[in-house]
């Protein structure tokens, strides 16, 4: 009896999942991305990833390039309290 209820639940969930995924979405045809109407789909947008993440080139560092090393270097140069104030001002801009 327990097996039947588990099986029926699984079957019901599978039916719903296949129904959801059978809807049309954008797809690929070779190297092209096409919309549901079969016409080329042009992707437009802006990437804000890594926005305000410090990188070595921003500070003209050559060997220090990760945010952790940059923060550590600034702390060694100006001290921990000034570093905290620096990062607060940097992120508030």
N, CA and C atoms as an extended XYZ file, in Angstrom:
279
Properties=species:S:1:pos:R:3:atomname:S:1:resname:S:1:resid:I:1 pbc="F F F"
N         0.825       -1.192        0.000 N   UNK     1
C         0.000        0.000        0.000 CA  UNK     1
C         0.877        1.267        0.000 C   UNK     1
N         1.930        1.252        0.830 N   UNK     2
C         2.818        2.395        0.907 CA  UNK     2
C         3.532        2.596       -0.439 C   UNK     2
N         3.919        1.503       -1.080 N   UNK     3
C         4.586        1.561       -2.372 CA  UNK     3
C         3.672        2.198       -3.405 C   UNK     3
N         2.366        1.848       -3.384 N   UNK     4
C         1.419        2.421       -4.340 CA  UNK     4
C         1.312        3.933       -4.180 C   UNK     4
N         1.255        4.399       -2.945 N   UNK     5
C         1.111        5.848       -2.729 CA  UNK     5
C         2.383        6.585       -3.147 C   UNK     5
N         3.536        6.002       -2.890 N   UNK     6
C         4.788        6.624       -3.316 CA  UNK     6
C         4.865        6.635       -4.840 C   UNK     6
N         4.495        5.538       -5.458 N   UNK     7
C         4.520        5.441       -6.918 CA  UNK     7
C         3.566        6.458       -7.541 C   UNK     7
N         2.355        6.563       -7.000 N   UNK     8
C         1.374        7.527       -7.531 CA  UNK     8
C         1.863        8.960       -7.369 C   UNK     8
N         2.484        9.259       -6.237 N   UNK     9
C         3.028       10.596       -6.013 CA  UNK     9
C         4.126       10.894       -7.024 C   UNK     9
N         5.026        9.926       -7.241 N   UNK    10
C         6.099       10.088       -8.212 CA  UNK    10
C         5.534       10.286       -9.608 C   UNK    10
N         4.544        9.498       -9.971 N   UNK    11
C         3.937        9.587      -11.291 CA  UNK    11
C         3.273       10.951      -11.490 C   UNK    11
N         2.587       11.429      -10.480 N   UNK    12
C         1.930       12.733      -10.534 CA  UNK    12
C         2.973       13.843      -10.698 C   UNK    12
N         4.064       13.792       -9.917 N   UNK    13
C         5.111       14.808      -10.009 CA  UNK    13
C         5.783       14.766      -11.382 C   UNK    13
N         6.013       13.572      -11.907 N   UNK    14
C         6.638       13.421      -13.220 CA  UNK    14
C         5.738       14.006      -14.300 C   UNK    14
N         4.428       13.773      -14.204 N   UNK    15
C         3.482       14.300      -15.187 CA  UNK    15
C         3.486       15.825      -15.175 C   UNK    15
N         3.501       16.405      -13.999 N   UNK    16
C         3.525       17.864      -13.891 CA  UNK    16
C         4.836       18.406      -14.448 C   UNK    16
N         5.960       17.759      -14.116 N   UNK    17
C         7.265       18.228      -14.579 CA  UNK    17
C         7.363       18.163      -16.096 C   UNK    17
N         6.894       17.106      -16.703 N   UNK    18
C         6.978       17.013      -18.159 CA  UNK    18
C         6.069       18.030      -18.818 C   UNK    18
N         4.941       18.342      -18.199 N   UNK    19
C         4.039       19.346      -18.740 CA  UNK    19
C         4.689       20.729      -18.691 C   UNK    19
N         5.387       21.033      -17.607 N   UNK    20
C         6.049       22.329      -17.469 CA  UNK    20
C         7.162       22.462      -18.496 C   UNK    20
N         7.959       21.411      -18.657 N   UNK    21
C         9.106       21.493      -19.552 CA  UNK    21
C         8.741       21.311      -21.020 C   UNK    21
N         7.506       21.004      -21.320 N   UNK    22
C         7.122       20.862      -22.716 CA  UNK    22
C         6.748       22.206      -23.343 C   UNK    22
N         6.703       23.276      -22.525 N   UNK    23
C         6.413       24.596      -23.061 CA  UNK    23
C         7.589       25.060      -23.909 C   UNK    23
N         7.333       25.946      -24.868 N   UNK    24
C         8.387       26.413      -25.756 CA  UNK    24
C         9.203       27.520      -25.096 C   UNK    24
N        10.504       27.432      -25.306 N   UNK    25
C        11.443       28.433      -24.830 CA  UNK    25
C        12.422       28.719      -25.960 C   UNK    25
N        13.350       29.631      -25.720 N   UNK    26
C        14.372       29.855      -26.730 CA  UNK    26
C        15.237       28.602      -26.816 C   UNK    26
N        15.835       28.389      -27.975 N   UNK    27
C        16.636       27.184      -28.198 CA  UNK    27
C        17.784       27.521      -29.134 C   UNK    27
N        18.559       26.526      -29.475 N   UNK    28
C        19.648       26.719      -30.420 CA  UNK    28
C        19.390       25.914      -31.674 C   UNK    28
N        19.837       26.465      -32.763 N   UNK    29
C        19.851       25.759      -34.046 CA  UNK    29
C        21.240       25.979      -34.624 C   UNK    29
N        22.089       24.987      -34.469 N   UNK    30
C        23.484       25.155      -34.864 CA  UNK    30
C        24.149       26.146      -33.938 C   UNK    30
N        24.688       27.219      -34.511 N   UNK    31
C        25.336       28.253      -33.707 CA  UNK    31
C        24.414       29.418      -33.393 C   UNK    31
N        23.179       29.354      -33.831 N   UNK    32
C        22.215       30.440      -33.636 CA  UNK    32
C        21.333       30.170      -32.420 C   UNK    32
N        20.942       31.236      -31.728 N   UNK    33
C        19.933       31.169      -30.679 CA  UNK    33
C        18.649       31.680      -31.298 C   UNK    33
N        17.592       30.873      -31.222 N   UNK    34
C        16.321       31.258      -31.839 CA  UNK    34
C        15.230       31.330      -30.786 C   UNK    34
N        14.282       32.228      -31.023 N   UNK    35
C        13.153       32.385      -30.126 CA  UNK    35
C        12.068       31.366      -30.428 C   UNK    35
N        10.962       31.454      -29.701 N   UNK    36
C         9.869       30.502      -29.895 CA  UNK    36
C         9.235       30.650      -31.275 C   UNK    36
N         9.422       31.822      -31.910 N   UNK    37
C         8.862       32.039      -33.243 CA  UNK    37
C         9.804       31.578      -34.355 C   UNK    37
N        10.993       31.059      -33.982 N   UNK    38
C        11.940       30.565      -34.970 CA  UNK    38
C        12.877       31.623      -35.511 C   UNK    38
N        12.691       32.878      -35.105 N   UNK    39
C        13.552       33.970      -35.563 CA  UNK    39
C        14.771       34.078      -34.634 C   UNK    39
N        15.889       34.622      -35.145 N   UNK    40
C        17.070       34.777      -34.291 CA  UNK    40
C        16.750       35.607      -33.047 C   UNK    40
N        17.232       35.147      -31.918 N   UNK    41
C        17.012       35.817      -30.636 CA  UNK    41
C        18.291       36.548      -30.260 C   UNK    41
N        18.217       37.877      -30.173 N   UNK    42
C        19.384       38.681      -29.833 CA  UNK    42
C        19.363       38.979      -28.342 C   UNK    42
N        20.417       38.578      -27.674 N   UNK    43
C        20.512       38.785      -26.232 CA  UNK    43
C        21.114       40.163      -25.984 C   UNK    43
N        20.415       40.964      -25.192 N   UNK    44
C        20.893       42.295      -24.837 CA  UNK    44
C        20.843       42.419      -23.327 C   UNK    44
N        21.846       43.020      -22.743 N   UNK    45
C        21.840       43.189      -21.298 CA  UNK    45
C        23.125       43.796      -20.799 C   UNK    45
N        23.187       43.958      -19.510 N   UNK    46
C        24.347       44.522      -18.848 CA  UNK    46
C        24.770       43.580      -17.741 C   UNK    46
N        26.051       43.372      -17.615 N   UNK    47
C        26.578       42.508      -16.569 CA  UNK    47
C        27.129       43.380      -15.450 C   UNK    47
N        26.542       43.271      -14.279 N   UNK    48
C        27.037       44.014      -13.124 CA  UNK    48
C        27.844       43.117      -12.201 C   UNK    48
N        28.175       41.920      -12.670 N   UNK    49
C        28.962       41.005      -11.864 CA  UNK    49
C        30.322       41.590      -11.538 C   UNK    49
N        30.790       41.334      -10.338 N   UNK    50
C        32.085       41.816       -9.841 CA  UNK    50
C        32.179       43.331       -9.795 C   UNK    50
N        31.060       43.990       -9.724 N   UNK    51
C        31.037       45.439       -9.673 CA  UNK    51
C        31.610       45.891       -8.336 C   UNK    51
N        32.556       46.763       -8.362 N   UNK    52
C        33.255       47.303       -7.200 CA  UNK    52
C        34.103       46.274       -6.461 C   UNK    52
N        34.364       45.126       -7.074 N   UNK    53
C        35.299       44.183       -6.487 CA  UNK    53
C        36.697       44.674       -6.852 C   UNK    53
N        37.537       44.927       -5.863 N   UNK    54
C        38.852       45.474       -6.165 CA  UNK    54
C        39.722       44.475       -6.930 C   UNK    54
N        40.401       44.972       -7.941 N   UNK    55
C        41.323       44.158       -8.720 CA  UNK    55
C        42.647       44.900       -8.792 C   UNK    55
N        43.713       44.152       -8.990 N   UNK    56
C        45.058       44.723       -8.942 CA  UNK    56
C        45.283       45.896       -9.876 C   UNK    56
N        44.731       45.829      -11.094 N   UNK    57
C        44.963       46.911      -12.054 CA  UNK    57
C        44.367       48.234      -11.588 C   UNK    57
N        43.330       48.184      -10.738 N   UNK    58
C        42.705       49.419      -10.260 CA  UNK    58
C        43.650       50.227       -9.387 C   UNK    58
N        44.551       49.520       -8.688 N   UNK    59
C        45.471       50.177       -7.773 CA  UNK    59
C        46.898       50.193       -8.327 C   UNK    59
N        47.027       49.787       -9.597 N   UNK    60
C        48.330       49.708      -10.269 CA  UNK    60
C        49.291       48.766       -9.547 C   UNK    60
N        48.721       47.683       -8.970 N   UNK    61
C        49.536       46.640       -8.362 CA  UNK    61
C        49.893       45.631       -9.447 C   UNK    61
N        51.096       45.087       -9.373 N   UNK    62
C        51.494       44.090      -10.372 CA  UNK    62
C        51.403       42.671       -9.822 C   UNK    62
N        51.801       42.456       -8.583 N   UNK    63
C        51.809       41.098       -8.013 CA  UNK    63
C        50.631       40.834       -7.090 C   UNK    63
N        49.897       41.851       -6.742 N   UNK    64
C        48.764       41.701       -5.822 CA  UNK    64
C        47.493       41.868       -6.647 C   UNK    64
N        46.723       40.787       -6.783 N   UNK    65
C        45.569       40.878       -7.677 CA  UNK    65
C        44.268       40.361       -7.092 C   UNK    65
N        44.269       39.748       -5.933 N   UNK    66
C        43.007       39.267       -5.370 CA  UNK    66
C        42.489       40.276       -4.342 C   UNK    66
N        41.176       40.337       -4.145 N   UNK    67
C        40.617       41.288       -3.169 CA  UNK    67
C        41.209       41.111       -1.767 C   UNK    67
N        41.454       39.869       -1.370 N   UNK    68
C        42.005       39.616       -0.039 CA  UNK    68
C        43.408       40.191        0.081 C   UNK    68
N        44.247       39.946       -0.927 N   UNK    69
C        45.617       40.460       -0.877 CA  UNK    69
C        45.652       41.980       -0.967 C   UNK    69
N        44.746       42.557       -1.742 N   UNK    70
C        44.676       44.019       -1.850 CA  UNK    70
C        44.309       44.619       -0.501 C   UNK    70
N        43.319       44.063        0.161 N   UNK    71
C        42.901       44.557        1.470 CA  UNK    71
C        44.019       44.389        2.497 C   UNK    71
N        44.699       43.254        2.448 N   UNK    72
C        45.809       43.005        3.365 CA  UNK    72
C        46.942       44.013        3.139 C   UNK    72
N        47.243       44.306        1.907 N   UNK    73
C        48.311       45.256        1.578 CA  UNK    73
C        47.955       46.669        2.045 C   UNK    73
N        46.717       47.063        1.810 N   UNK    74
C        46.279       48.393        2.249 CA  UNK    74
C        46.325       48.486        3.768 C   UNK    74
N        45.926       47.401        4.440 N   UNK    75
C        45.984       47.388        5.907 CA  UNK    75
C        47.425       47.517        6.394 C   UNK    75
N        48.365       46.875        5.704 N   UNK    76
C        49.779       46.993        6.090 CA  UNK    76
C        50.303       48.405        5.847 C   UNK    76
N        49.788       49.060        4.815 N   UNK    77
C        50.277       50.400        4.480 CA  UNK    77
C        49.702       51.486        5.390 C   UNK    77
N        48.409       51.431        5.696 N   UNK    78
C        47.779       52.541        6.435 CA  UNK    78
C        47.174       52.133        7.773 C   UNK    78
N        47.192       50.854        8.097 N   UNK    79
C        46.660       50.400        9.371 CA  UNK    79
C        45.212       49.938        9.266 C   UNK    79
N        44.766       49.135       10.240 N   UNK    80
C        43.431       48.543       10.160 CA  UNK    80
C        42.273       49.539       10.250 C   UNK    80
N        42.405       50.569       11.091 N   UNK    81
C        41.304       51.534       11.225 CA  UNK    81
C        41.138       52.367        9.958 C   UNK    81
N        42.246       52.822        9.407 N   UNK    82
C        42.181       53.598        8.169 CA  UNK    82
C        41.715       52.724        7.003 C   UNK    82
N        42.080       51.447        7.046 N   UNK    83
C        41.628       50.529        5.993 CA  UNK    83
C        40.116       50.376        6.027 C   UNK    83
N        39.570       50.256        7.223 N   UNK    84
C        38.106       50.132        7.361 CA  UNK    84
C        37.424       51.378        6.807 C   UNK    84
N        37.955       52.559        7.120 N   UNK    85
C        37.385       53.809        6.610 CA  UNK    85
C        37.540       53.887        5.091 C   UNK    85
N        38.694       53.428        4.579 N   UNK    86
C        38.930       53.444        3.137 CA  UNK    86
C        37.896       52.593        2.406 C   UNK    86
N        37.667       51.352        2.877 N   UNK    87
C        36.722       50.462        2.185 CA  UNK    87
C        35.295       50.977        2.292 C   UNK    87
N        34.960       51.620        3.415 N   UNK    88
C        33.618       52.195        3.554 CA  UNK    88
C        33.427       53.295        2.515 C   UNK    88
N        34.406       54.160        2.384 N   UNK    89
C        34.310       55.241        1.397 CA  UNK    89
C        34.324       54.677       -0.022 C   UNK    89
N        35.154       53.681       -0.276 N   UNK    90
C        35.243       53.044       -1.594 CA  UNK    90
C        33.893       52.465       -2.027 C   UNK    90
N        33.209       51.805       -1.098 N   UNK    91
C        31.930       51.173       -1.437 CA  UNK    91
C        30.764       52.164       -1.440 C   UNK    91
N        30.918       53.292       -0.789 N   UNK    92
C        29.848       54.301       -0.755 CA  UNK    92
C        29.818       55.132       -2.034 C   UNK    92
N        30.891       55.131       -2.797 N   UNK    93
C        30.977       55.968       -4.000 CA  UNK    93
C        29.993       55.524       -5.040 C   UNK    93
